[in-house]
Every structure is written in C-alpha cells, then in structure tokens.
C-alpha cells in the first residue's frame, strides 16, 4: 500500500471536515477514542477539549495520544500519529487563542452557523492542545490509485508470509513524516 508524501499529507490534513479520532487512556488505563474537530497548522495537529470532557481529564493524567485521520472513500487516505500532546493553553486562557478555535470551527460548519455557535459557547472554557507531527511517530497510507501503481498492492509487504517486497514501498522510506 503506498505511503503518502509530506505534500500529500499536508493537503489531506488541510481538507475540511475530516475528523480526528483521538485515542487516550483513562486512570484505569482503559482506552478511549473520541472523534473531534482539529486544525493542521505549522506541522501540528491542534485540538481543543471542553472543560467537562472526559478526555481532558485523560490528557491531564497522560499526554500520550494516538491520532487517526482517515477517509472512507476515494483513495482511503489515512494518517496515524502517535506521540505526546502538549497543553498549549489551559482552561481560562481562551481569549488568547479564540482565533485558532474559530479556524477549527470554520473547517466543519458554514460561517453563519459557526459564528452563532462561537457566540453561544464563548463562556464555556476550553483548553488547547497540539501534537507536533515532527516529534510524533507518523504512518500514512492510501490505496494504490495513481497511474502505474500495482492495484493489488493494498497490503504492506510485512503482512505477507512469503516475504514479498514491493519496490515502490521500500524506495519511499518508512512512512514517517519528517517535514
């Protein structure tokens, strides 16, 4: 299965309406996955929990996360990033980053609704987290849909028992996003 280039990843993550599925663990080390809105900017994934969200508590106890952004049609592009989320702004500091929250919101809803939503929820405190993709372990893949690609190369060679190699995959590197 082909990996995505850094340019393909940046384009994919900038497209509106893809959800980020954020994986965290609770105090009992039980996994939790929540679909959330996000913004890709400055090679970071920006996301914001509300004050009463369970996953804010999870992040306060353990900043290790797994983020998955994918699509269900087309090339079935996928980005999975594992790393340490950074608390950029804690609850109560919302005024200093409202522009970022507005940018996140407008990726998902029409502007007239987004402005009404932002006004209605202005007094609800949020925190702002970011996952730096240059420090995270990032894997990407997509279906082989480009001209000349082997249409049957839908599995990575490591999953086969016959030790097959796919020249296109071995020549493109590990799939880790470095820029």
Secondary structure, DSSP 8 states (H G I E B T S, - for coil): -----HHHHHHHHHSTT--EEEEEE-TT--EEEEEE--EEETTEEEE--BTT-HHHHHHHH--EEEEEEE-SSTT--EEEEEEE-EEEE-TT-GGGGHHHHHHHHHTTS-HHHHHHHHHHTTTS-B-EEEEETTTSEEEEE----STTS-TT--S-GGG-TT----HHHHHH-S-----
